[in-house]
Amino acid sequence: MTPQPAAGARATPRLYLATPPVEDPAVLAAELPGLLAGADIAAVLLRLAPGDERTLIKRIKALAPAVQTTGAALLLDSHPDLVAKSGADGAHVAGVAALAAALPILKPDRIAGAGGLATRHDAMVAGEAGADYLLFGDTDADGRRPSTEAIAERIQWWAEVFQPPCVGAAASRDEAQAFAAAGADFILLDDAVWADARGPLAALTDIAAAVGATAAPHSLPPL
């Protein structure tokens, strides 16, 4: 799909919640329904601790109902080959090469998200290849990420020119607001939620309110 010029105003961003690396899914399975009921979360990105294929599939299946029964999508961080086997809704992969390998596995029925896009050229290639969304602001292999200003600039450029949705990976409430103002369709949250001393539900509620106050609401197809 070739990226097309965006038409009309962008919607208030919905939230995209990334989990910590999951080894034992029981606690998270009990916690997720309350979190998903407490904020407008479009999707959950499941990060899995290392394990063999059978173990990973078992973890995914243990968590899938807690996500999907709320109407949110469950995406795997990498592991596109496990999506169909586990009942997940799609996968998120890092880099243009990984996306090219994942697309034949995931399309046309499942979601293919792309991150690890260091340059504008990478982003355009991923959009043209058929990524369902592009993520800006994620960390590289060394744990580094661009500045808030640089991420916001990339989001604004994409949102103003291209049609496929973009996601801003926010490390804080302030970043979530900045990326909403820049035109992100979704805000990815991880440590900003899980590391908050008030608890994840309070953090989600606070960030959702901040994001909602930043952009005027419009209709948006689900992720």
Backbone as CSV, one residue per row, in Angstrom:
resi,resn,N_x,N_y,N_z,CA_x,CA_y,CA_z,C_x,C_y,C_z
1,MET,0.847,-1.194,0.000,0.000,0.000,0.000,0.880,1.240,0.000
2,THR,0.686,2.105,-0.937,1.446,3.346,-0.996,0.854,4.360,-0.037
3,PRO,1.668,4.985,0.835,1.128,6.007,1.730,0.420,7.100,0.944
4,GLN,-0.748,7.502,1.428,-1.535,8.548,0.785,-1.600,9.776,1.682
5,PRO,-1.827,10.952,1.120,-1.977,12.151,1.947,-3.109,11.990,2.939
6,ALA,-2.881,12.419,4.136,-3.907,12.332,5.165,-5.052,13.261,4.830
7,ALA,-6.297,12.811,5.095,-7.471,13.618,4.803,-8.166,13.981,6.104
8,GLY,-8.379,15.291,6.340,-9.139,15.726,7.502,-8.333,15.694,8.775
9,ALA,-9.012,16.052,9.851,-8.349,16.152,11.138,-8.108,14.784,11.749
10,ARG,-7.041,14.669,12.483,-6.728,13.442,13.189,-7.525,13.348,14.484
11,ALA,-7.754,12.131,14.930,-8.548,11.910,16.133,-7.716,12.081,17.388
12,THR,-8.417,12.226,18.508,-7.743,12.121,19.789,-7.080,10.746,19.866
13,PRO,-5.800,10.663,20.181,-5.123,9.360,20.176,-5.737,8.390,21.185
14,ARG,-5.803,7.152,20.792,-6.150,6.080,21.715,-4.853,5.516,22.292
15,LEU,-4.962,4.790,23.384,-3.786,4.267,24.063,-3.468,2.853,23.594
16,TYR,-2.195,2.545,23.610,-1.665,1.250,23.173,-0.726,0.824,24.299
17,LEU,-1.117,-0.180,25.055,-0.410,-0.555,26.281,0.551,-1.707,26.030
18,ALA,1.838,-1.481,26.283,2.839,-2.539,26.181,3.069,-3.158,27.554
19,THR,3.118,-4.467,27.608,3.329,-5.153,28.882,4.820,-5.245,29.196
20,PRO,5.153,-5.448,30.460,6.524,-5.874,30.771,6.742,-7.271,30.181
21,PRO,7.988,-7.722,30.074,8.223,-9.091,29.599,7.511,-10.104,30.493
22,VAL,6.679,-10.934,29.903,5.810,-11.834,30.662,6.409,-13.234,30.701
23,GLU,6.600,-13.712,31.914,7.012,-15.107,32.111,5.872,-15.909,32.726
24,ASP,5.254,-15.364,33.767,4.081,-15.972,34.387,2.888,-15.071,34.102
25,PRO,1.939,-15.501,33.263,0.863,-14.611,32.843,-0.265,-14.448,33.854
26,ALA,-0.255,-15.199,34.952,-1.415,-15.232,35.842,-1.730,-13.860,36.436
27,VAL,-0.724,-13.172,36.960,-0.966,-11.872,37.600,-1.470,-10.863,36.584
28,LEU,-0.840,-10.816,35.423,-1.242,-9.859,34.396,-2.639,-10.173,33.877
29,ALA,-2.978,-11.445,33.733,-4.309,-11.824,33.268,-5.381,-11.332,34.220
30,ALA,-5.077,-11.311,35.504,-6.034,-10.817,36.491,-6.112,-9.296,36.491
31,GLU,-5.010,-8.635,36.147,-4.941,-7.175,36.224,-5.468,-6.484,34.975
32,LEU,-5.297,-7.107,33.823,-5.617,-6.436,32.562,-7.080,-6.023,32.415
33,PRO,-8.066,-6.848,32.793,-9.453,-6.408,32.587,-9.766,-5.067,33.248
34,GLY,-9.270,-4.855,34.455,-9.505,-3.587,35.131,-8.835,-2.424,34.426
35,LEU,-7.630,-2.648,33.931,-6.922,-1.589,33.214,-7.627,-1.242,31.911
36,LEU,-8.064,-2.265,31.201,-8.707,-2.023,29.917,-10.089,-1.387,30.081
37,ALA,-10.723,-1.651,31.200,-12.014,-1.026,31.471,-11.858,0.416,31.934
38,GLY,-10.681,0.762,32.459,-10.483,2.075,33.042,-9.985,3.135,32.093
39,ALA,-9.605,2.750,30.877,-9.099,3.717,29.901,-9.392,3.212,28.496
40,ASP,-9.342,4.110,27.536,-9.627,3.750,26.151,-8.364,3.170,25.514
41,ILE,-8.201,1.877,25.685,-7.009,1.190,25.185,-7.386,0.413,23.927
42,ALA,-6.770,0.759,22.824,-7.087,0.132,21.548,-6.439,-1.236,21.411
43,ALA,-5.258,-1.395,22.005,-4.510,-2.634,21.808,-3.515,-2.828,22.941
44,VAL,-3.122,-4.072,23.112,-2.089,-4.444,24.080,-0.959,-5.120,23.319
45,LEU,0.252,-4.645,23.556,1.447,-5.241,22.956,2.061,-6.180,23.979
46,LEU,2.016,-7.461,23.704,2.493,-8.478,24.636,3.970,-8.758,24.396
47,ARG,4.770,-8.435,25.402,6.191,-8.741,25.365,6.424,-10.014,26.167
48,LEU,7.081,-10.959,25.562,7.242,-12.281,26.161,8.681,-12.501,26.612
49,ALA,8.848,-13.027,27.832,10.160,-13.474,28.273,10.567,-14.678,27.430
50,PRO,11.863,-14.932,27.296,12.297,-16.049,26.447,11.690,-17.380,26.895
51,GLY,11.444,-18.237,25.922,10.918,-19.573,26.197,10.788,-20.338,24.895
52,ASP,10.514,-21.626,24.992,10.318,-22.401,23.768,8.933,-22.097,23.189
53,GLU,8.709,-22.536,21.973,7.474,-22.177,21.274,6.230,-22.597,22.049
54,ARG,6.227,-23.799,22.570,5.051,-24.288,23.287,4.757,-23.420,24.508
55,THR,5.804,-23.029,25.222,5.633,-22.193,26.415,5.109,-20.821,26.039
56,LEU,5.652,-20.237,24.972,5.202,-18.915,24.546,3.737,-18.930,24.135
57,ILE,3.346,-19.928,23.384,1.951,-20.035,22.957,1.032,-20.180,24.167
58,LYS,1.459,-20.947,25.139,0.658,-21.126,26.351,0.465,-19.796,27.074
59,ARG,1.513,-18.974,27.154,1.404,-17.662,27.799,0.441,-16.760,27.029
60,ILE,0.570,-16.758,25.713,-0.295,-15.910,24.895,-1.752,-16.303,25.080
61,LYS,-2.025,-17.584,25.027,-3.409,-18.049,25.167,-3.968,-17.745,26.554
62,ALA,-3.104,-17.692,27.550,-3.573,-17.366,28.901,-3.992,-15.908,29.025
63,LEU,-3.400,-15.045,28.206,-3.672,-13.614,28.292,-4.680,-13.129,27.256
64,ALA,-4.817,-13.840,26.168,-5.663,-13.364,25.070,-7.096,-13.042,25.497
65,PRO,-7.779,-13.895,26.255,-9.167,-13.564,26.600,-9.300,-12.275,27.402
66,ALA,-8.351,-12.001,28.281,-8.412,-10.793,29.105,-8.333,-9.536,28.259
67,VAL,-7.715,-9.633,27.096,-7.587,-8.492,26.193,-8.742,-8.457,25.195
68,GLN,-8.939,-9.544,24.510,-9.846,-9.542,23.368,-11.310,-9.437,23.750
69,THR,-11.692,-9.915,24.931,-13.091,-9.798,25.334,-13.493,-8.348,25.591
70,THR,-12.524,-7.457,25.739,-12.828,-6.033,25.942,-12.926,-5.280,24.611
71,GLY,-12.609,-5.955,23.525,-12.600,-5.296,22.226,-11.248,-4.771,21.809
72,ALA,-10.252,-4.881,22.680,-8.891,-4.466,22.326,-8.205,-5.566,21.522
73,ALA,-7.226,-5.176,20.737,-6.448,-6.132,19.961,-5.234,-6.583,20.770
74,LEU,-4.851,-7.832,20.600,-3.646,-8.372,21.234,-2.585,-8.571,20.159
75,LEU,-1.487,-7.816,20.290,-0.370,-7.945,19.358,0.837,-8.486,20.089
76,LEU,1.616,-9.280,19.399,2.845,-9.828,19.958,4.015,-8.941,19.571
77,ASP,4.916,-8.733,20.515,6.156,-8.031,20.218,7.092,-9.038,19.572
78,SER,7.257,-8.939,18.253,7.951,-9.938,17.439,7.087,-11.208,17.370
79,HIS,7.691,-12.331,17.043,6.995,-13.628,16.975,5.808,-13.638,16.013
80,PRO,5.935,-13.079,14.803,4.794,-13.140,13.887,4.373,-14.569,13.561
81,ASP,5.314,-15.512,13.651,5.009,-16.903,13.360,4.102,-17.541,14.405
82,LEU,3.955,-16.902,15.576,3.103,-17.460,16.625,1.705,-16.857,16.637
83,VAL,1.453,-15.868,15.810,0.172,-15.163,15.862,-0.988,-16.115,15.570
84,ALA,-0.945,-16.796,14.446,-2.044,-17.683,14.080,-2.159,-18.861,15.045
85,LYS,-1.033,-19.367,15.517,-1.048,-20.522,16.405,-1.627,-20.200,17.779
86,SER,-1.536,-18.933,18.176,-1.928,-18.549,19.532,-3.254,-17.808,19.604
87,GLY,-3.765,-17.375,18.460,-4.999,-16.606,18.455,-4.804,-15.126,18.686
88,ALA,-3.585,-14.628,18.597,-3.340,-13.190,18.707,-3.858,-12.475,17.457
89,ASP,-3.953,-11.163,17.554,-4.512,-10.380,16.453,-3.452,-9.844,15.492
90,GLY,-2.189,-9.948,15.861,-1.147,-9.451,15.000,0.172,-9.409,15.720
91,ALA,1.155,-8.770,15.080,2.494,-8.679,15.658,3.106,-7.334,15.312
92,HIS,4.010,-6.915,16.190,4.795,-5.702,15.976,6.237,-6.132,15.765
93,VAL,6.861,-5.650,14.709,8.239,-6.030,14.408,9.085,-4.776,14.243
94,ALA,10.389,-4.941,14.379,11.316,-3.813,14.332,12.156,-3.872,13.061
95,GLY,12.009,-2.850,12.242,12.849,-2.726,11.066,12.148,-3.141,9.785
96,VAL,12.622,-2.581,8.691,12.027,-2.829,7.383,12.179,-4.281,6.965
97,ALA,13.340,-4.877,7.236,13.558,-6.266,6.841,12.632,-7.208,7.609
98,ALA,12.478,-6.969,8.911,11.582,-7.804,9.709,10.141,-7.658,9.245
99,LEU,9.757,-6.447,8.875,8.404,-6.231,8.363,8.189,-6.995,7.066
100,ALA,9.161,-6.942,6.164,9.035,-7.652,4.894,8.863,-9.152,5.115
101,ALA,9.557,-9.689,6.131,9.434,-11.114,6.427,8.101,-11.435,7.088
102,ALA,7.577,-10.497,7.873,6.347,-10.759,8.626,5.090,-10.600,7.785
103,LEU,5.100,-9.717,6.815,3.880,-9.415,6.065,3.245,-10.641,5.415
104,PRO,4.011,-11.526,4.759,3.364,-12.700,4.154,2.731,-13.622,5.194
105,ILE,3.233,-13.588,6.421,2.681,-14.428,7.488,1.391,-13.820,8.036
106,LEU,1.351,-12.510,8.147,0.263,-11.837,8.852,-0.878,-11.376,7.943
107,LYS,-0.575,-10.962,6.755,-1.596,-10.374,5.896,-2.323,-11.461,5.112
108,PRO,-3.607,-11.267,4.823,-4.362,-10.034,4.988,-5.209,-9.979,6.261
109,ASP,-5.172,-11.002,7.074,-6.156,-11.113,8.159,-5.702,-10.517,9.482
110,ARG,-4.400,-10.275,9.646,-3.911,-9.849,10.949,-3.103,-8.564,10.840
111,ILE,-2.893,-7.938,11.989,-2.249,-6.629,12.050,-0.730,-6.776,11.992
112,ALA,-0.103,-5.950,11.179,1.356,-5.905,11.083,1.814,-4.492,11.417
113,GLY,2.433,-4.320,12.584,2.951,-3.027,12.992,4.448,-2.968,12.826
114,ALA,4.964,-1.774,12.579,6.391,-1.619,12.314,6.992,-0.525,13.188
115,GLY,8.108,-0.845,13.826,8.916,0.122,14.551,10.350,0.010,14.092
116,GLY,11.278,0.537,14.895,12.686,0.473,14.515,12.969,1.220,13.225
117,LEU,12.260,2.322,12.999,12.362,3.073,11.746,13.212,4.316,11.994
118,ALA,14.491,4.179,11.745,15.443,5.222,12.138,15.380,6.449,11.244
119,THR,14.930,6.292,10.016,14.949,7.397,9.063,13.571,7.591,8.439
120,ARG,13.393,8.747,7.825,12.146,8.992,7.094,11.996,8.001,5.950
121,HIS,13.103,7.667,5.320,13.046,6.703,4.216,12.534,5.360,4.717
122,ASP,13.036,4.901,5.868,12.553,3.637,6.441,11.048,3.698,6.679
123,ALA,10.577,4.818,7.212,9.151,4.960,7.488,8.335,4.880,6.198
124,MET,8.782,5.546,5.163,8.046,5.518,3.903,8.055,4.124,3.279
125,VAL,9.184,3.434,3.391,9.252,2.064,2.875,8.279,1.163,3.629
126,ALA,8.233,1.306,4.959,7.327,0.481,5.762,5.870,0.788,5.424
127,GLY,5.537,2.053,5.264,4.178,2.416,4.908,3.784,1.899,3.540
128,GLU,4.701,2.013,2.590,4.419,1.540,1.238,4.306,0.019,1.198
129,ALA,5.053,-0.671,2.055,5.021,-2.130,2.065,3.697,-2.676,2.597
130,GLY,3.003,-1.872,3.417,1.713,-2.322,3.923,1.612,-2.429,5.418
131,ALA,2.505,-1.793,6.172,2.379,-1.792,7.630,1.057,-1.145,8.025
132,ASP,0.391,-1.717,9.015,-0.886,-1.179,9.474,-0.704,0.048,10.352
133,TYR,0.460,0.181,10.965,0.809,1.400,11.688,2.314,1.493,11.773
134,LEU,2.815,2.698,12.032,4.241,2.938,12.218,4.464,3.500,13.613
135,LEU,5.469,2.988,14.297,5.804,3.439,15.645,7.045,4.321,15.602
136,PHE,6.945,5.493,16.223,8.075,6.396,16.362,8.369,6.603,17.845
137,GLY,9.662,6.617,18.179,10.062,6.879,19.556,10.486,5.659,20.331
138,ASP,10.559,4.497,19.675,11.011,3.302,20.381,12.535,3.328,20.531
139,THR,13.050,2.487,21.395,14.488,2.446,21.643,15.188,1.559,20.629
140,ASP,16.470,1.834,20.407,17.243,0.983,19.507,17.866,-0.167,20.277
141,ALA,18.715,-0.942,19.619,19.299,-2.123,20.241,20.171,-1.780,21.443
142,ASP,20.640,-0.549,21.518,21.469,-0.107,22.639,20.663,0.630,23.707
143,GLY,19.344,0.622,23.572,18.496,1.280,24.552,18.395,2.780,24.402
144,ARG,18.836,3.322,23.280,18.777,4.763,23.049,17.544,5.112,22.224
145,ARG,17.046,6.330,22.420,15.924,6.812,21.633,16.110,8.293,21.350
146,PRO,15.448,8.806,20.318,15.584,10.238,20.015,14.994,11.104,21.123
147,SER,15.250,12.394,21.035,14.681,13.343,21.980,13.171,13.446,21.766
148,THR,12.479,13.951,22.776,11.038,14.171,22.648,10.734,15.047,21.445
149,GLU,11.524,16.089,21.258,11.294,17.008,20.158,11.464,16.321,18.806
150,ALA,12.487,15.471,18.702,12.724,14.777,17.439,11.607,13.784,17.128
151,ILE,11.121,13.096,18.156,10.017,12.152,17.952,8.757,12.896,17.532
152,ALA,8.468,14.002,18.215,7.283,14.791,17.869,7.370,15.324,16.442
153,GLU,8.548,15.721,16.036,8.727,16.223,14.668,8.443,15.127,13.653
154,ARG,8.918,13.906,13.939,8.698,12.789,13.020,7.201,12.441,12.951
155,ILE,6.543,12.450,14.101,5.100,12.176,14.129,4.346,13.223,13.324
156,GLN,4.677,14.492,13.529,3.979,15.565,12.825,4.177,15.447,11.320
157,TRP,5.394,15.165,10.912,5.672,14.980,9.477,4.809,13.859,8.907
158,TRP,4.788,12.719,9.596,4.019,11.585,9.075,2.523,11.898,9.063
159,ALA,2.018,12.432,10.164,0.581,12.674,10.296,0.076,13.676,9.259
160,GLU,0.906,14.618,8.879,0.478,15.647,7.938,0.540,15.190,6.487
161,VAL,1.313,14.141,6.219,1.558,13.774,4.826,0.950,12.429,4.443
162,PHE,0.952,11.461,5.368,0.608,10.095,5.011,-0.637,9.596,5.746
163,GLN,-1.267,8.580,5.177,-2.515,8.077,5.711,-2.360,6.991,6.779
164,PRO,-1.457,5.999,6.650,-1.385,4.948,7.678,-1.178,5.542,9.070
165,PRO,-1.821,4.994,10.078,-1.712,5.549,11.428,-0.281,5.516,11.949
166,CYS,0.029,6.476,12.821,1.328,6.460,13.486,1.121,6.434,14.995
167,VAL,2.078,5.817,15.659,2.057,5.622,17.104,3.259,6.335,17.697
168,GLY,3.045,7.083,18.764,4.149,7.697,19.485,4.432,6.923,20.753
169,ALA,5.657,6.460,20.922,6.052,5.730,22.133,6.435,6.740,23.203
170,ALA,5.593,6.882,24.214,5.764,7.932,25.218,6.347,7.373,26.503
171,ALA,7.398,8.008,26.984,8.040,7.579,28.221,7.474,8.296,29.435
172,SER,6.556,9.243,29.227,6.011,10.013,30.339,4.685,10.646,29.916
173,ARG,3.976,11.175,30.898,2.733,11.902,30.634,2.993,13.091,29.718
174,ASP,4.077,13.825,29.966,4.383,14.996,29.147,4.643,14.602,27.694
175,GLU,5.362,13.480,27.504,5.592,13.028,26.132,4.290,12.616,25.468
176,ALA,3.416,11.958,26.208,2.124,11.561,25.644,1.370,12.787,25.143
177,GLN,1.384,13.855,25.925,0.737,15.093,25.500,1.406,15.679,24.258
178,ALA,2.723,15.677,24.252,3.453,16.237,23.110,3.164,15.463,21.836
179,PHE,3.102,14.154,21.938,2.876,13.338,20.749,1.428,13.434,20.288
180,ALA,0.499,13.595,21.238,-0.897,13.828,20.863,-1.021,15.144,20.097
181,ALA,-0.349,16.178,20.590,-0.398,17.477,19.930,0.241,17.427,18.543
182,ALA,1.236,16.540,18.373,1.919,16.435,17.085,1.088,15.686,16.048
183,GLY,0.052,14.957,16.491,-0.815,14.270,15.540,-0.777,12.772,15.580
184,ALA,-0.215,12.166,16.638,-0.193,10.703,16.731,-1.613,10.148,16.804
185,ASP,-1.832,9.022,16.161,-3.125,8.344,16.231,-3.251,7.493,17.486
186,PHE,-2.122,6.970,17.953,-2.074,6.127,19.145,-0.854,6.520,19.962
187,ILE,-0.959,6.310,21.270,0.163,6.550,22.173,0.523,5.230,22.836
188,LEU,1.755,4.779,22.605,2.236,3.548,23.233,2.814,3.877,24.605
189,LEU,2.368,3.129,25.606,2.811,3.337,26.979,3.345,2.043,27.546
190,ASP,4.462,2.135,28.274,4.961,0.963,28.993,5.388,1.361,30.395
191,ASP,6.649,1.757,30.585,7.120,2.093,31.935,6.376,3.278,32.535
192,ALA,5.863,4.180,31.710,5.097,5.315,32.224,3.866,4.847,32.987
193,VAL,3.430,3.638,32.706,2.287,3.035,33.409,2.761,2.098,34.512
194,TRP,3.604,1.160,34.158,3.953,0.077,35.091,4.864,0.539,36.217
195,ALA,5.662,1.579,35.994,6.595,2.046,37.021,6.020,3.180,37.863
196,ASP,4.795,3.595,37.602,4.203,4.707,38.348,3.881,4.263,39.771
197,ALA,4.336,5.033,40.740,4.144,4.667,42.146,2.671,4.637,42.537
198,ARG,1.812,5.332,41.790,0.381,5.355,42.095,-0.325,4.092,41.629
199,GLY,0.358,3.290,40.825,-0.241,2.100,40.251,-0.616,2.316,38.803
200,PRO,-0.703,1.236,38.025,-0.935,1.381,36.585,-2.280,1.988,36.226
201,LEU,-3.338,1.689,36.975,-4.642,2.246,36.624,-4.659,3.761,36.806
202,ALA,-4.096,4.242,37.908,-4.034,5.685,38.136,-3.198,6.359,37.058
203,ALA,-2.091,5.729,36.674,-1.246,6.303,35.626,-1.988,6.363,34.300
204,LEU,-2.677,5.288,33.937,-3.424,5.267,32.686,-4.510,6.330,32.665
205,THR,-5.240,6.434,33.766,-6.317,7.419,33.839,-5.784,8.832,33.687
206,ASP,-4.668,9.106,34.334,-4.050,10.430,34.268,-3.578,10.741,32.851
207,ILE,-2.902,9.793,32.230,-2.377,10.026,30.879,-3.527,10.152,29.880
208,ALA,-4.548,9.323,30.029,-5.692,9.404,29.123,-6.351,10.772,29.204
209,ALA,-6.481,11.308,30.404,-7.077,12.632,30.571,-6.201,13.704,29.925
210,ALA,-4.885,13.578,30.102,-3.970,14.556,29.524,-4.017,14.523,28.001
211,VAL,-4.044,13.316,27.439,-4.102,13.170,25.985,-5.432,13.685,25.454
212,GLY,-6.514,13.378,26.161,-7.824,13.824,25.719,-7.973,15.327,25.724
213,ALA,-7.251,16.007,26.621,-7.321,17.457,26.695,-6.457,18.133,25.640
214,THR,-5.623,17.337,24.962,-4.674,17.899,24.011,-5.237,18.021,22.607
215,ALA,-6.070,17.053,22.205,-6.566,17.034,20.830,-8.072,16.924,20.829
216,ALA,-8.712,17.598,19.873,-10.167,17.511,19.740,-10.551,16.144,19.195
217,PRO,-11.589,15.509,19.762,-11.943,14.155,19.333,-12.577,14.118,17.955
218,HIS,-12.247,13.081,17.194,-12.865,12.784,15.910,-12.994,11.272,15.838
219,SER,-13.810,10.780,14.929,-13.954,9.340,14.799,-12.679,8.744,14.224
220,LEU,-12.354,7.518,14.665,-11.143,6.842,14.209,-11.411,5.353,14.143
221,PRO,-11.102,4.705,13.042,-11.261,3.259,12.990,-10.396,2.603,14.049
222,PRO,-10.806,1.458,14.593,-10.004,0.783,15.597,-8.697,0.276,15.021
223,LEU,-7.703,0.107,15.906,-6.410,-0.428,15.491,-6.580,-1.851,15.003
